[in-house]
Every structure is written in C-alpha cells, then in structure tokens.
Amino acid sequence: MIVTIAVQNLKRGGLFDADGGREDRWPQLAKRITAVDPDLTLLQEAEGWADAGHRQLVRAEHDLGMDGLLAPSRSGRGTALLYRRETLGRRIAWNTDYTDTETHHGFGVAGFDVGLPAPLAVASVHLTPYSADKALAEADFAASRAYRHGPYCILGGDINYAPPAGPDPAWDRMRPYNRGARTILTDPALRQQNAPVPDRRVAWKLSANGLIDTAWHLYQQTADDTLLRRTGNDDRIDQLWVSAPLAPAVVSYTLLDTPDDASDHHGLAVVLDTDLIDTGQHWTYR
C-alpha cells in the first residue's frame, strides 16, 4: 500500500497574521496540501481550529476529504492530524496522555491497523522553539509516546532545530532569538572570531531513539541536494522521522512551496510503500 504523508506548519492556524489580525490563508494551504493528495496530514500551529464548534477543523476535513484530530495544547497553538479513512481505515487509537503538561504545544499519537504485526503510530509534533534543552526532553517524550504501540511509527512536524546533518543554516537570515536557541553556546568574546555552530542535539536525540530523518536518509542514497532545502526562513526545521523498520519503505520526499504565500514555512511530503516495511524485528512496548 502506498501512503503519502504531508507535513505543514500553518502559521497561526492559517487564520491570523503574525500580529493576530484576521488573515484567511486556508485556501492557499489547502491547495498546497491537496497537490500531493495525502493519506496523512500532520499540521502544526492549529490556532483557532477548535473555536466555534471546531469550525476550521471541519472545514479542513471537507476540503481535504479526511478525518481530523486536534491535540490538547497549553500554548493555544497545538497540532492537528488528519487521515484518509479510505486508505488507513478507522483509527484504532488516539492517545494524548500527558502531552499538554509535558510539552509546550502538545501532540497526540494516532494508531492505524495497516496489516503490520502492530499498529502504525503517527504523531504530529511541534517542539518548543524557546530552548534546545527543553526541546530535547520533548523529543525524548514524543519518541517514547510514539513507540507505545510497537516499532512502527512516524513522527513529523516543526522540529524547530537543525537536522542531524547537512548544510549550515542561513546565518544572515536568522533572527537573534533563533540564533540564541538554535546554536551551541560559546564564549561571547570568541563569537566574532568563530562562525556559529548549529545545535543539532534535538535531531541526535531523535536518532538516539531509533528514528530516521527521511530527507537525510534519501540524500545519503542519492546525493540529491534538493532533499536538503530549507523549510523555514533559515534552516530545514520541518522534518519527518520514521522508525528503523519503516526506513526501507521511504520512496520519495518532496518540498511543498506553492502557493508561496500559504505560510512562513514550506511543507513537505513523504511517500511510503508499506509492503517494504521491515517486520522481521518485531517487539512490544514495556
């Protein structure tokens, strides 16, 4: 079975501008997402989507032809997950335990029976941008929750920090507050002498949990530089990670950048062939 996963930061729900004024960008976002006809859509900054009887979530469900789930969030800018029932069937789980207390933006883990020895678990995540140290703990927690069903999991979203390897960020475009959060701390007296170093610990933490960055995984096979294009203003901070058994099933990775006024983040789409998933190393959570 072919499964296409789209990841997109909405920028304040696609409903507001940076200052909180009304700005309906959902039609542009829907055009971007539907261009790849996804079976799973992982969204971040779903601000306002629960208001007025989940009006925006219902709008998205109709426009995308998918069923939607909203995760609790103490920030008010939580994550959403939409899935195509015709491909994945009805969800068999939706777990949000502790996520609104342990993480800034919250998240949930959905489970689907796609014929594997255990459910396929999927999480849309948005790690805190304010502290790499806090994001490390959130990444560890998200990985642990995603593995609750077993070894087959997908974790994607706005990671907010540098990927595990690849080109340096565009330092000339990085805001001071992002530079403070996303770089290795050094002696201020030496900063004029040495170039900043991106803090890749969050990606390394996900990797330590047995997860694989799909873009970097395909790049290592193809040396195709387009796989490493930036998704944010200055770095490839939006990422899709899969557990090791799913790595052989990663077929393609595409950046979603049109319409260009849909969001301040590019989206991405990854295609999996579930027939290629490695089921030889099955284990259960304990």
C-alpha positions in Angstrom: 0.0 0.0 0.0 1.2 3.5 -0.9 0.8 6.1 1.9 1.6 9.8 1.3 2.3 12.0 4.4 2.2 15.8 4.3 3.7 18.0 7.0 2.8 21.7 7.2 3.2 24.5 9.8 0.1 26.6 9.3 1.4 29.9 10.7 -1.1 30.8 13.3 -3.8 28.3 12.0 -3.8 29.9 8.6 -6.4 32.2 10.1 -4.3 35.0 11.6 -1.3 37.2 10.6 1.8 37.5 12.7 0.2 40.2 14.8 -3.1 38.4 15.4 -5.1 40.1 12.8 -7.6 38.1 10.7 -6.0 36.6 7.6 -7.6 33.6 5.9 -4.8 31.7 4.2 -6.5 28.3 4.4 -7.4 28.2 0.7 -3.7 28.6 -0.2 -2.8 25.9 2.4 -5.5 23.6 1.1 -4.2 24.0 -2.4 -0.6 23.2 -1.3 -1.7 20.1 0.6 -4.1 18.7 -1.9 -1.5 18.9 -4.6 0.1 15.7 -3.2 -3.2 14.0 -2.3 -2.0 12.9 1.2 -3.3 10.0 3.2 -1.9 11.6 6.4 -1.6 15.3 7.1 0.4 16.5 10.1 -0.3 20.1 10.9 1.3 22.5 13.4 0.1 25.8 14.9 -3.6 24.9 14.5 -4.5 28.1 16.4 -8.3 28.7 16.4 -9.1 25.3 14.9 -11.2 24.3 18.0 -13.2 27.5 18.1 -16.9 27.8 17.2 -17.5 24.1 17.3 -14.3 23.1 15.6 -15.3 25.1 12.6 -11.9 25.3 11.0 -11.2 21.6 11.6 -14.5 20.7 10.0 -13.7 23.0 7.1 -10.3 21.3 6.6 -11.9 17.8 6.8 -14.3 18.8 4.0 -11.7 20.4 1.8 -9.1 17.6 2.2 -11.6 14.7 2.3 -10.1 13.5 5.5 -11.0 12.9 9.2 -9.3 15.2 11.7 -8.0 15.1 15.2 -6.9 18.0 17.4 -4.4 17.5 20.3 -4.6 19.5 23.6 -2.1 22.3 23.9 -1.3 24.7 26.7 0.1 27.2 24.2 -3.1 27.5 22.2 -1.2 26.7 19.0 -1.4 22.9 19.1 -1.1 20.2 16.5 -3.6 18.5 14.2 -3.6 15.2 12.4 -5.9 14.3 9.5 -6.1 10.9 7.9 -7.9 9.4 4.9 -10.1 6.6 6.1 -10.3 5.0 2.6 -6.6 4.3 2.8 -5.9 3.7 6.5 -9.3 2.6 7.8 -10.7 4.0 11.1 -8.2 4.9 13.7 -7.8 2.3 16.4 -6.2 4.7 18.9 -5.7 8.4 19.7 -3.5 9.0 22.7 -2.8 12.4 24.2 -1.9 11.4 27.7 0.4 13.9 29.5 1.2 15.8 26.2 -0.3 19.1 27.3 1.7 19.0 30.6 5.0 17.6 29.3 5.2 19.7 26.1 4.7 23.4 25.2 2.5 22.8 22.1 1.2 19.3 22.9 0.6 16.4 20.5 -1.2 13.2 20.0 -0.4 9.7 18.7 -2.9 8.0 16.4 -2.8 4.3 15.7 -3.9 2.5 12.5 -4.1 -1.1 11.5 -2.4 -1.4 8.1 -1.6 -5.1 8.2 1.6 -4.9 10.3 2.3 -7.0 13.3 1.4 -4.0 15.4 -0.4 -0.7 14.7 1.2 2.0 12.7 1.6 5.0 15.1 1.6 8.6 13.8 2.4 11.8 15.7 2.2 15.4 14.6 4.7 17.3 16.8 5.8 20.9 17.3 8.8 21.2 19.7 9.3 24.3 21.7 11.3 27.0 19.9 12.4 28.7 23.1 15.0 26.3 24.5 17.0 23.5 22.9 17.4 21.9 26.4 13.6 21.8 26.8 13.1 20.6 23.2 15.5 17.7 24.0 13.2 16.5 26.7 10.1 17.0 24.5 11.7 15.0 21.7 12.5 12.1 24.1 9.0 12.2 25.4 7.4 12.3 21.9 9.5 9.4 20.7 8.6 7.3 23.7 4.9 8.0 23.3 5.1 7.2 19.5 6.6 3.8 20.4 3.7 2.8 22.7 2.2 0.6 20.0 5.4 -1.1 19.0 8.2 -0.5 16.5 6.3 1.1 13.6 6.0 4.8 14.0 6.0 8.1 12.1 6.8 11.4 13.9 6.8 14.6 11.9 6.3 18.3 12.2 8.0 21.6 13.2 11.1 20.3 15.0 12.4 23.9 15.3 16.1 22.9 15.3 18.8 21.8 12.8 18.5 18.4 11.2 21.0 15.7 12.0 23.5 16.7 9.3 23.7 18.8 6.2 24.3 22.5 5.2 24.6 25.1 7.9 21.7 27.5 8.4 21.5 30.8 6.5 23.0 32.8 9.3 22.4 36.1 7.6 18.6 35.4 7.7 18.4 34.0 11.3 16.8 36.3 13.9 18.8 36.9 17.1 16.3 35.0 19.3 16.5 31.9 17.0 20.3 32.2 16.9 20.2 32.1 20.7 18.1 29.0 20.8 19.5 27.0 17.8 23.2 27.4 18.2 25.9 25.9 20.5 26.6 28.3 23.4 30.1 29.7 23.3 32.2 32.4 25.0 30.9 35.8 23.8 34.4 37.0 23.4 35.1 34.4 20.7 31.9 34.9 18.7 33.4 37.5 16.4 36.3 35.1 15.6 34.4 31.9 15.0 31.3 31.1 13.0 28.3 29.9 15.0 27.7 26.2 15.2 24.1 24.8 14.8 22.8 22.9 17.8 21.9 19.5 16.3 21.2 17.8 19.7 17.5 17.6 19.2 17.9 15.7 15.9 20.6 13.5 17.5 18.1 12.7 20.4 15.5 11.6 17.9 18.2 9.5 16.2 19.2 8.0 19.6 15.6 6.9 19.9 16.0 4.8 16.7 14.2 7.3 14.4 15.5 8.3 10.9 15.2 11.6 9.2 13.6 10.8 5.8 15.2 13.6 3.9 18.7 12.8 5.1 18.0 9.1 4.6 17.2 9.6 0.9 20.0 12.1 0.5 22.6 9.5 1.6 21.3 7.2 -1.1 21.0 9.8 -3.9 23.2 12.8 -3.1 20.3 14.9 -4.3 20.8 18.4 -2.8 17.2 19.4 -3.3 16.3 17.0 -0.5 18.1 19.3 2.0 16.3 22.5 1.0 15.3 24.8 3.9 11.7 24.6 5.1 11.9 27.7 7.3 13.4 31.1 6.8 16.9 29.9 7.7 17.1 26.1 8.1 15.4 22.8 7.4 13.5 22.8 10.7 10.4 20.9 9.5 11.1 17.2 9.3 9.5 13.8 9.0 11.1 11.0 11.0 10.3 7.2 10.8 11.3 4.3 13.0 14.0 2.0 11.5 11.6 -0.7 10.2 9.9 2.0 8.1 13.2 3.3 6.5 13.2 0.8 3.7 9.7 1.9 2.8 10.6 5.6 2.2 10.0 6.1 -1.5 10.3 9.8 -2.0 10.5 13.2 -0.4 9.1 16.5 -1.8 9.2 20.1 -0.6 5.9 21.9 -0.8 6.4 25.5 -1.6 3.5 26.7 -3.7 1.5 28.8 -3.3 4.3 30.7 -1.7 2.0 32.9 0.4 0.4 29.9 2.2 2.7 30.0 5.2 6.1 31.2 6.5 7.1 27.5 6.4 7.4 25.3 3.4 5.6 22.0 3.7 6.9 18.5 2.8 5.5 15.2 1.6 7.0 11.8 2.1 5.7 8.6 0.3 5.9 5.2 2.0 5.3 1.8 0.5 4.0 -0.3 3.4 4.9 -3.5 1.6 8.6 -2.6 2.0 8.4 -2.2 5.8 10.7 -4.5 7.7 8.6 -6.7 10.0 11.4 -9.0 11.0 12.4 -7.3 14.2 9.0 -7.0 16.0 8.9 -6.2 19.7 6.3 -5.0 22.2 6.4 -1.9 24.4 7.1 -2.5 28.1 
